[in-house]
């Protein structure tokens, strides 16, 4: 089915020029990131495994069922990452910067939060340094992300 040329401006307003207008996003350190949401056990377990790259302004937001100490690893992850841990109030409580890829399977080391966390944001390595992130930084949810009810 083809659409009349006159319908194009309306579709761009509805969906945005770059895709769906409801793409989940977060704001941190004055920067906006489009994020994939991992909020099930299966999605959290797979994370960013097997990916060769991630756009600079993208990330993955892991949402856990409760606030507790977290530990992430880089099993089958091919890109270096910054792993940022946030508490229930979405305050940064721990950072693991420039975490290298790991192809050692179950022998890959884990990177703990060392503090209770509910949200984990993975960004390309170097982003935290560029933003000069310090513990206590606030993570803001954009459209497409609903804070879980406790």
ZIQUINOR-V380373 format. One record per residue. N is the residue number from 1. RES is the residue in three letters. SS is DSSP state (H for helix, E for strand, L for the rest). PHI is phi in whole degrees, -180 to 180 (none if undefined). NEAR is the number of other C-alpha atoms within 10 Angstrom. Layout:
<<N/RES/SS/PHI/NEAR> <N/RES/SS/PHI/NEAR>>
This chain:
<<1/UNK/L/none/3> <2/UNK/L/-104/4> <3/UNK/L/-102/7> <4/UNK/L/-64/7> <5/UNK/L/-54/7> <6/UNK/L/-65/8> <7/UNK/H/-78/9> <8/UNK/H/-57/11> <9/UNK/H/-59/11> <10/UNK/H/-66/10> <11/UNK/H/-67/11> <12/UNK/H/-64/14> <13/UNK/H/-66/10> <14/UNK/H/-70/13> <15/UNK/H/-105/13> <16/UNK/L/81/13> <17/UNK/L/-67/11> <18/UNK/L/-99/8> <19/UNK/L/138/10> <20/UNK/L/-68/11> <21/UNK/L/-69/14> <22/UNK/L/-97/13> <23/UNK/L/-58/15> <24/UNK/L/-59/19> <25/UNK/E/-149/22> <26/UNK/E/-131/21> <27/UNK/E/-125/14> <28/UNK/E/-149/17> <29/UNK/L/58/16> <30/UNK/L/80/9> <31/UNK/E/-115/10> <32/UNK/E/-105/16> <33/UNK/E/-129/18> <34/UNK/E/-74/18> <35/UNK/E/-129/22> <36/UNK/E/-90/20> <37/UNK/E/-100/19> <38/UNK/E/-120/20> <39/UNK/L/-126/16> <40/UNK/L/-118/12> <41/UNK/H/-57/13> <42/UNK/H/-65/9> <43/UNK/H/-65/14> <44/UNK/H/-66/17> <45/UNK/H/-67/15> <46/UNK/H/-80/13> <47/UNK/L/48/23> <48/UNK/L/-102/23> <49/UNK/L/-57/15> <50/UNK/L/68/13> <51/UNK/L/-89/11> <52/UNK/L/-87/9> <53/UNK/L/-164/12> <54/UNK/L/-143/14> <55/UNK/L/-57/10> <56/UNK/L/-58/13> <57/UNK/L/-97/14> <58/UNK/E/-124/17> <59/UNK/E/-163/23> <60/UNK/E/-128/24> <61/UNK/E/-107/24> <62/UNK/E/-97/22> <63/UNK/E/-115/22> <64/UNK/E/-96/19> <65/UNK/E/-69/13> <66/UNK/E/-153/14> <67/UNK/E/-82/17> <68/UNK/E/-165/16> <69/UNK/E/-57/14> <70/UNK/E/-119/18> <71/UNK/E/-145/15> <72/UNK/E/-117/16> <73/UNK/E/-134/21> <74/UNK/L/-111/24> <75/UNK/E/-52/22> <76/UNK/L/59/19> <77/UNK/E/-97/21> <78/UNK/L/-101/17> <79/UNK/L/-121/21> <80/UNK/L/-70/19> <81/UNK/E/-135/25> <82/UNK/E/-99/21> <83/UNK/E/-111/25> <84/UNK/E/-117/22> <85/UNK/E/-108/29> <86/UNK/E/-127/26> <87/UNK/L/-85/22> <88/UNK/L/-56/17> <89/UNK/L/-84/13> <90/UNK/L/65/19> <91/UNK/E/-96/18> <92/UNK/E/-67/23> <93/UNK/E/-113/19> <94/UNK/E/-163/21> <95/UNK/E/-138/21> <96/UNK/E/-121/17> <97/UNK/E/-96/20> <98/UNK/E/52/18> <99/UNK/E/-75/17> <100/UNK/L/-76/15> <101/UNK/L/-61/17> <102/UNK/E/-143/19> <103/UNK/L/-115/14> <104/UNK/L/-89/11> <105/UNK/H/61/12> <106/UNK/H/-69/12> <107/UNK/H/-88/10> <108/UNK/L/-65/14> <109/UNK/L/-73/14> <110/UNK/E/-101/13> <111/UNK/E/-124/16> <112/UNK/E/-81/17> <113/UNK/E/-80/21> <114/UNK/E/58/14> <115/UNK/E/-161/14> <116/UNK/E/-61/18> <117/UNK/E/-142/26> <118/UNK/E/-115/20> <119/UNK/E/-120/26> <120/UNK/E/-130/25> <121/UNK/E/-113/23> <122/UNK/E/-104/23> <123/UNK/E/-126/26> <124/UNK/E/-56/22> <125/UNK/L/-55/19> <126/UNK/L/100/16> <127/UNK/H/-65/19> <128/UNK/H/-61/21> <129/UNK/H/-66/12> <130/UNK/H/-59/9> <131/UNK/H/-84/12> <132/UNK/L/56/10> <133/UNK/L/-64/16> <134/UNK/L/-125/14> <135/UNK/L/-54/13> <136/UNK/L/101/13> <137/UNK/L/-59/15> <138/UNK/E/-96/19> <139/UNK/L/-95/20> <140/UNK/E/-109/16> <141/UNK/E/-85/16> <142/UNK/L/-97/17> <143/UNK/L/-61/11> <144/UNK/L/89/14> <145/UNK/L/-127/17> <146/UNK/L/-103/9> <147/UNK/L/-65/10> <148/UNK/L/-65/11> <149/UNK/L/-84/5> <150/UNK/L/-79/7>>
